[in-house]
Amino acid sequence: MAEFVKVAKTGEISPGEGKAVDVGTRRIALFNIDGTFYAIDDTCTHRGGPLSDGMVVGTEVTCPWHGAVFDVNTGSVLGAPAQRDVARYAVRVEGEDIEVEL
């Protein structure tokens, strides 16, 4: 059964920025898009680049290694060289706590 796990505080991620968090064996990228938080796998499906370190424009993040583009809301790949989507996770905010559903 899925459960929500606290992963960060809202003040830790500035708007337009990302942050990597480790949850069990998963490395998840959290993004703050104008006060709304999104979570996707942190590992680019092309060569494993850290998406949390990528440039964020709107709801798109560009992998810093080779330029693949992903939608932070859905995990869908939007631009090559990646060919596969990344997993997305439901996010909720409880007070100042950001929680991700695993």
C-alpha positions, 0 to 999 in steps of 0.5 A, spaced: 500 500 500 502 506 498 504 511 503 506 519 504 513 520 506 516 526 509 522 528 504 523 536 505 521 543 508 517 548 503 523 553 505 528 548 502 527 549 495 526 556 492 521 557 486 524 555 479 529 550 483 530 543 484 533 538 490 535 531 490 532 527 496 533 520 498 527 516 500 529 508 501 533 506 495 530 511 490 533 518 489 527 523 487 528 530 484 523 535 487 521 541 484 518 548 486 514 551 480 511 557 483 509 554 490 507 548 487 511 542 488 513 536 483 517 529 484 520 525 479 525 520 478 532 524 479 536 519 474 535 521 466 533 515 462 539 517 457 545 516 461 543 517 468 544 525 469 541 528 475 535 532 473 535 535 480 541 539 477 537 541 471 535 548 468 528 549 470 523 553 465 516 553 466 514 545 468 520 543 464 527 541 466 533 540 462 538 534 464 545 538 465 549 532 462 546 531 455 540 536 454 534 531 455 528 535 457 522 532 461 516 535 464 516 535 472 509 534 472 508 528 468 515 525 468 514 525 460 520 525 456 519 532 451 526 532 448 532 527 446 536 524 447 532 521 452 527 516 449 523 513 456 519 517 461 521 517 468 517 516 474 513 521 477 510 521 484 504 524 488 506 530 492 502 533 498 504 539 503 502 538 510 504 545 513 511 546 511 512 539 510 513 536 503 511 529 502 511 524 496 507 518 495 511 511 494 
